[in-house]
Amino acid sequence: MNINRTFSIPVATAVKLKAERNQSRTVTRAVNKYLDEKEEYSPSDLPTRQIMLVLRLREDCPQSIRVLIDDYFDNIVTKP
């Protein structure tokens, strides 16, 4: 069962939230994550691009993977 509540949030946060398809679900997940200090951090919460950039910077990342990541980001930058 759900209940409607009204809370004051910064305009910038509201603008970001507006881009989400299911705003109620997004807010519920964020609040639950904030309140549940036992929940472990999961890399699956990170955007794919951020994971790729972090992987690229690791010393133990194979050169072949670095080349693929570099190629991926080069193609994003060069596309109009």
Phi, psi and omega in degrees: 000141180247160178222143178272134176227154177242127180228153178266125178230158178298149180302318180300322178293319179297322179295316178297318182294327181300333181286344181283142181291317180240090186295320180298317179295318180298314180294317180300314179298317181295316180294316179298320179295319179295317184283334183265090183291347181278343182294130181278154176291140179230128176301338179293346176282344183276149174294148182303317181299321180294319178298317181297318180294319179294317178300318180300327183276348181289139180293330183272007178285125179300146181303322181297324178289320177301319180297317179297316180295315178301317179298318179302310182287329175297320180291327178293317184290324185276346179284138180288000000 
